[in-house]
Amino acid sequence: MTKTELIDHIASEADISKAAAGRALNTTLAAIAKSLTEGEDVTLIGFGTFLVRERSARTGRNPRSGEMLTIAASKTAAFKPAQALKSALN
């Protein structure tokens, strides 16, 4: 499902305009991104938790030249599904 399809679905299910559904979705995504940027987890009961995970520095290899290089530590966004979502999928 693409973002456009999701907006269409929200608009039809909530009986609102596509523009309003788009604004609601964009605001929700921006709020999640802002919270993750500030290091806060976002928990949606029954759906799951968006969180920030730390990736430690490590060594890698350039596949083209075979040269060893150091990959810097970084942070990445992660999603941990709730038990209700896991159960619905299985």
OpenMM code with the backbone's topology and positions (N, CA, C; nanometers):
from openmm import Vec3, app, unit

residues = "MET THR LYS THR GLU LEU ILE ASP HIS ILE ALA SER GLU ALA ASP ILE SER LYS ALA ALA ALA GLY ARG ALA LEU ASN THR THR LEU ALA ALA ILE ALA LYS SER LEU THR GLU GLY GLU ASP VAL THR LEU ILE GLY PHE GLY THR PHE LEU VAL ARG GLU ARG SER ALA ARG THR GLY ARG ASN PRO ARG SER GLY GLU MET LEU THR ILE ALA ALA SER LYS THR ALA ALA PHE LYS PRO ALA GLN ALA LEU LYS SER ALA LEU ASN".split()
positions = [
    Vec3(0.0845, -0.1166, 0.0000),
    Vec3(0.0000, 0.0000, 0.0000),
    Vec3(0.0895, 0.1236, 0.0000),
    Vec3(0.0603, 0.2161, -0.0877),
    Vec3(0.1361, 0.3402, -0.0948),
    Vec3(0.0716, 0.4463, -0.0062),
    Vec3(0.1416, 0.5568, 0.0108),
    Vec3(0.0886, 0.6651, 0.0924),
    Vec3(-0.0428, 0.7171, 0.0337),
    Vec3(-0.0505, 0.7300, -0.0974),
    Vec3(-0.1730, 0.7768, -0.1637),
    Vec3(-0.2884, 0.6802, -0.1388),
    Vec3(-0.2613, 0.5511, -0.1487),
    Vec3(-0.3649, 0.4517, -0.1225),
    Vec3(-0.4101, 0.4565, 0.0235),
    Vec3(-0.3159, 0.4806, 0.1138),
    Vec3(-0.3498, 0.4913, 0.2549),
    Vec3(-0.4376, 0.6141, 0.2801),
    Vec3(-0.4063, 0.7252, 0.2171),
    Vec3(-0.4881, 0.8464, 0.2294),
    Vec3(-0.6287, 0.8202, 0.1767),
    Vec3(-0.6385, 0.7540, 0.0628),
    Vec3(-0.7698, 0.7201, 0.0059),
    Vec3(-0.8494, 0.6326, 0.1030),
    Vec3(-0.7839, 0.5353, 0.1629),
    Vec3(-0.8501, 0.4447, 0.2567),
    Vec3(-0.8981, 0.5206, 0.3808),
    Vec3(-0.8127, 0.6063, 0.4357),
    Vec3(-0.8501, 0.6860, 0.5525),
    Vec3(-0.9692, 0.7742, 0.5200),
    Vec3(-0.9655, 0.8389, 0.4040),
    Vec3(-1.0739, 0.9289, 0.3633),
    Vec3(-1.2064, 0.8545, 0.3519),
    Vec3(-1.2047, 0.7365, 0.2915),
    Vec3(-1.3293, 0.6622, 0.2741),
    Vec3(-1.3809, 0.6041, 0.4067),
    Vec3(-1.2916, 0.5519, 0.4910),
    Vec3(-1.3325, 0.4922, 0.6183),
    Vec3(-1.3806, 0.5971, 0.7188),
    Vec3(-1.3161, 0.7148, 0.7204),
    Vec3(-1.3508, 0.8190, 0.8171),
    Vec3(-1.4537, 0.9171, 0.7609),
    Vec3(-1.4915, 0.8980, 0.6353),
    Vec3(-1.5885, 0.9854, 0.5692),
    Vec3(-1.5448, 1.1320, 0.5746),
    Vec3(-1.4177, 1.1548, 0.5365),
    Vec3(-1.3637, 1.2900, 0.5288),
    Vec3(-1.3011, 1.3082, 0.3909),
    Vec3(-1.2644, 1.4305, 0.3591),
    Vec3(-1.2043, 1.4566, 0.2285),
    Vec3(-1.0632, 1.3990, 0.2228),
    Vec3(-1.0150, 1.3774, 0.1003),
    Vec3(-0.8794, 1.3262, 0.0831),
    Vec3(-0.7776, 1.4278, 0.1339),
    Vec3(-0.8075, 1.5565, 0.1179),
    Vec3(-0.7163, 1.6607, 0.1655),
    Vec3(-0.7029, 1.6545, 0.3172),
    Vec3(-0.8152, 1.6396, 0.3867),
    Vec3(-0.8123, 1.6301, 0.5331),
    Vec3(-0.7408, 1.5032, 0.5771),
    Vec3(-0.7647, 1.3926, 0.5080),
    Vec3(-0.6975, 1.2667, 0.5407),
    Vec3(-0.5468, 1.2799, 0.5186),
    Vec3(-0.5076, 1.3474, 0.4118),
    Vec3(-0.3659, 1.3690, 0.3832),
    Vec3(-0.2991, 1.4528, 0.4906),
    Vec3(-0.3668, 1.5602, 0.5332),
    Vec3(-0.3122, 1.6442, 0.6402),
    Vec3(-0.3003, 1.5656, 0.7700),
    Vec3(-0.3996, 1.4847, 0.8014),
    Vec3(-0.3959, 1.4043, 0.9237),
    Vec3(-0.2807, 1.3042, 0.9203),
    Vec3(-0.2644, 1.2372, 0.8083),
    Vec3(-0.1564, 1.1392, 0.7958),
    Vec3(-0.0200, 1.2080, 0.8034),
    Vec3(-0.0035, 1.3183, 0.7319),
    Vec3(0.1245, 1.3900, 0.7337),
    Vec3(0.1571, 1.4410, 0.8732),
    Vec3(0.0571, 1.4893, 0.9457),
    Vec3(0.0784, 1.5371, 1.0819),
    Vec3(0.1185, 1.4219, 1.1734),
    Vec3(0.0542, 1.3077, 1.1576),
    Vec3(0.0874, 1.1903, 1.2381),
    Vec3(0.2307, 1.1448, 1.2122),
    Vec3(0.2685, 1.1363, 1.0862),
    Vec3(0.4042, 1.0930, 1.0519),
    Vec3(0.5083, 1.1922, 1.1011),
    Vec3(0.4773, 1.3227, 1.0921),
    Vec3(0.5700, 1.4253, 1.1404),
    Vec3(0.5872, 1.4160, 1.2915),
    Vec3(0.4788, 1.3890, 1.3640),
    Vec3(0.4867, 1.3761, 1.5093),
    Vec3(0.5711, 1.2547, 1.5489),
    Vec3(0.5544, 1.1442, 1.4774),
    Vec3(0.6343, 1.0244, 1.5048),
    Vec3(0.7821, 1.0530, 1.4780),
    Vec3(0.8107, 1.1175, 1.3642),
    Vec3(0.9492, 1.1491, 1.3292),
    Vec3(1.0120, 1.2437, 1.4319),
    Vec3(0.9371, 1.3438, 1.4772),
    Vec3(0.9888, 1.4391, 1.5759),
    Vec3(1.0202, 1.3688, 1.7072),
    Vec3(0.9313, 1.2818, 1.7515),
    Vec3(0.9551, 1.2082, 1.8757),
    Vec3(1.0783, 1.1194, 1.8649),
    Vec3(1.0945, 1.0502, 1.7532),
    Vec3(1.2115, 0.9648, 1.7350),
    Vec3(1.3391, 1.0477, 1.7300),
    Vec3(1.3334, 1.1645, 1.6659),
    Vec3(1.4488, 1.2528, 1.6587),
    Vec3(1.4915, 1.2985, 1.7976),
    Vec3(1.3939, 1.3179, 1.8863),
    Vec3(1.4225, 1.3597, 2.0236),
    Vec3(1.4578, 1.2414, 2.1142),
    Vec3(1.4619, 1.1214, 2.0581),
    Vec3(1.5001, 1.0031, 2.1342),
    Vec3(1.3869, 0.9372, 2.2104),
    Vec3(1.2628, 0.9775, 2.1836),
    Vec3(1.1480, 0.9201, 2.2524),
    Vec3(1.0866, 0.8072, 2.1697),
    Vec3(1.0378, 0.7047, 2.2381),
    Vec3(0.9648, 0.5974, 2.1708),
    Vec3(0.8215, 0.6418, 2.1486),
    Vec3(0.7578, 0.5877, 2.0458),
    Vec3(0.6166, 0.6149, 2.0184),
    Vec3(0.5438, 0.4811, 2.0246),
    Vec3(0.4531, 0.4673, 2.1221),
    Vec3(0.3803, 0.3422, 2.1420),
    Vec3(0.2349, 0.3613, 2.1037),
    Vec3(0.1877, 0.2787, 2.0128),
    Vec3(0.0475, 0.2764, 1.9722),
    Vec3(-0.0082, 0.1432, 2.0209),
    Vec3(-0.0869, 0.1486, 2.1274),
    Vec3(-0.1385, 0.0280, 2.1908),
    Vec3(-0.2139, -0.0579, 2.0881),
    Vec3(-0.1819, -0.1848, 2.0835),
    Vec3(-0.2462, -0.2773, 1.9911),
    Vec3(-0.1840, -0.2793, 1.8529),
    Vec3(-0.0921, -0.1845, 1.8254),
    Vec3(-0.0272, -0.1794, 1.6940),
    Vec3(0.1213, -0.2072, 1.7064),
    Vec3(0.1912, -0.1273, 1.7892),
    Vec3(0.3332, -0.1499, 1.8068),
    Vec3(0.4045, -0.0267, 1.8564),
    Vec3(0.5367, -0.0348, 1.8604),
    Vec3(0.6200, 0.0735, 1.9107),
    Vec3(0.7262, 0.1092, 1.8077),
    Vec3(0.7368, 0.2388, 1.7800),
    Vec3(0.8459, 0.2915, 1.6988),
    Vec3(0.9542, 0.3338, 1.7967),
    Vec3(1.0792, 0.2943, 1.7713),
    Vec3(1.1873, 0.3275, 1.8625),
    Vec3(1.3163, 0.3516, 1.7865),
    Vec3(1.4127, 0.4093, 1.8581),
    Vec3(1.5432, 0.4370, 1.7994),
    Vec3(1.6410, 0.3340, 1.8528),
    Vec3(1.7141, 0.2712, 1.7636),
    Vec3(1.8152, 0.1737, 1.8037),
    Vec3(1.9533, 0.2271, 1.7674),
    Vec3(2.0487, 0.1986, 1.8545),
    Vec3(2.1876, 0.2390, 1.8320),
    Vec3(2.2599, 0.1279, 1.7557),
    Vec3(2.3333, 0.1689, 1.6540),
    Vec3(2.4180, 0.0728, 1.5823),
    Vec3(2.5622, 0.1078, 1.6141),
    Vec3(2.6359, 0.0153, 1.6656),
    Vec3(2.7746, 0.0425, 1.7045),
    Vec3(2.8646, 0.0484, 1.5812),
    Vec3(2.9800, 0.1088, 1.5985),
    Vec3(3.0777, 0.1155, 1.4900),
    Vec3(3.1263, -0.0253, 1.4587),
    Vec3(3.1569, -0.0485, 1.3344),
    Vec3(3.2015, -0.1820, 1.2947),
    Vec3(3.2903, -0.1707, 1.1717),
    Vec3(3.3577, -0.2780, 1.1410),
    Vec3(3.4404, -0.2787, 1.0208),
    Vec3(3.3628, -0.3449, 0.9083),
    Vec3(3.3836, -0.2952, 0.7896),
    Vec3(3.3190, -0.3501, 0.6716),
    Vec3(3.4207, -0.3645, 0.5602),
    Vec3(3.3719, -0.4074, 0.4464),
    Vec3(3.4616, -0.4271, 0.3330),
    Vec3(3.3980, -0.3666, 0.2088),
    Vec3(3.4744, -0.2882, 0.1368),
    Vec3(3.4284, -0.2326, 0.0113),
    Vec3(3.4165, -0.3483, -0.0881),
    Vec3(3.2955, -0.3772, -0.1381),
    Vec3(3.2798, -0.4931, -0.2257),
    Vec3(3.3525, -0.4782, -0.3591),
    Vec3(3.3765, -0.3570, -0.4011),
    Vec3(3.4431, -0.3360, -0.5300),
    Vec3(3.5938, -0.3570, -0.5202),
    Vec3(3.6546, -0.2975, -0.4160),
    Vec3(3.8010, -0.3051, -0.4064),
    Vec3(3.8496, -0.4077, -0.3045),
    Vec3(3.7625, -0.4505, -0.2151),
    Vec3(3.8029, -0.5443, -0.1112),
    Vec3(3.8699, -0.4766, 0.0068),
    Vec3(3.8830, -0.3447, -0.0001),
    Vec3(3.9492, -0.2681, 0.1055),
    Vec3(3.8639, -0.2676, 0.2328),
    Vec3(3.9293, -0.2868, 0.3485),
    Vec3(3.8606, -0.2821, 0.4765),
    Vec3(3.8386, -0.1360, 0.5147),
    Vec3(3.7209, -0.1067, 0.5729),
    Vec3(3.6918, 0.0294, 0.6146),
    Vec3(3.6110, 0.0261, 0.7431),
    Vec3(3.6068, 0.1392, 0.8122),
    Vec3(3.5327, 0.1494, 0.9369),
    Vec3(3.3989, 0.2163, 0.9095),
    Vec3(3.2922, 0.1527, 0.9535),
    Vec3(3.1576, 0.2083, 0.9412),
    Vec3(3.1256, 0.2732, 1.0748),
    Vec3(3.0917, 0.4013, 1.0726),
    Vec3(3.0692, 0.4775, 1.1953),
    Vec3(2.9428, 0.4309, 1.2677),
    Vec3(2.9394, 0.4562, 1.3973),
    Vec3(2.8194, 0.4270, 1.4768),
    Vec3(2.7065, 0.5168, 1.4272),
    Vec3(2.5830, 0.4677, 1.4385),
    Vec3(2.4689, 0.5464, 1.3922),
    Vec3(2.3439, 0.5050, 1.4685),
    Vec3(2.2396, 0.5825, 1.4484),
    Vec3(2.1086, 0.5508, 1.5054),
    Vec3(2.0156, 0.5163, 1.3900),
    Vec3(1.9207, 0.4268, 1.4160),
    Vec3(1.8255, 0.3889, 1.3127),
    Vec3(1.6866, 0.3718, 1.3749),
    Vec3(1.5847, 0.3986, 1.2960),
    Vec3(1.4475, 0.3803, 1.3425),
    Vec3(1.4119, 0.2321, 1.3316),
    Vec3(1.3344, 0.1861, 1.4282),
    Vec3(1.2921, 0.0458, 1.4289),
    Vec3(1.1455, 0.0397, 1.4698),
    Vec3(1.0816, -0.0704, 1.4360),
    Vec3(0.9421, -0.0916, 1.4724),
    Vec3(0.9301, -0.2272, 1.5387),
    Vec3(0.8651, -0.2292, 1.6543),
    Vec3(0.8416, -0.3544, 1.7265),
    Vec3(0.6901, -0.3747, 1.7314),
    Vec3(0.6365, -0.4726, 1.6593),
    Vec3(0.4913, -0.4925, 1.6562),
    Vec3(0.4353, -0.5403, 1.7897),
    Vec3(0.3135, -0.4979, 1.8193),
    Vec3(0.2445, -0.5413, 1.9413),
    Vec3(0.1970, -0.6855, 1.9231),
    Vec3(0.1679, -0.7513, 2.0337),
    Vec3(0.1227, -0.8901, 2.0286),
    Vec3(-0.0058, -0.9030, 1.9479),
    Vec3(-0.0956, -0.8040, 1.9586),
    Vec3(-0.2219, -0.8087, 1.8837),
    Vec3(-0.1951, -0.8086, 1.7328),
    Vec3(-0.0985, -0.7292, 1.6873),
    Vec3(-0.0652, -0.7259, 1.5447),
    Vec3(0.0003, -0.8562, 1.5022),
    Vec3(0.0901, -0.9083, 1.5847),
    Vec3(0.1541, -1.0381, 1.5537),
    Vec3(0.0483, -1.1473, 1.5397),
    Vec3(-0.0473, -1.1469, 1.6314),
    Vec3(-0.1514, -1.2492, 1.6273),
    Vec3(-0.2384, -1.2353, 1.5030),
    Vec3(-0.2684, -1.1121, 1.4636),
    Vec3(-0.3504, -1.0894, 1.3445),
    Vec3(-0.2803, -1.1377, 1.2177),
    Vec3(-0.1477, -1.1287, 1.2164),
    Vec3(-0.0706, -1.1708, 1.0990),
    Vec3(-0.0598, -1.3227, 1.0900),
    Vec3(-0.0672, -1.3883, 1.2025),
    Vec3(-0.0530, -1.5338, 1.2039),
    Vec3(-0.1868, -1.5934, 1.2301),
] * unit.nanometer
topology = app.Topology()
chain = topology.addChain("A")
for resn in residues:
    res = topology.addResidue(resn, chain)
    for name in ("N", "CA", "C"):
        topology.addAtom(name, app.Element.getBySymbol(name[0]), res)
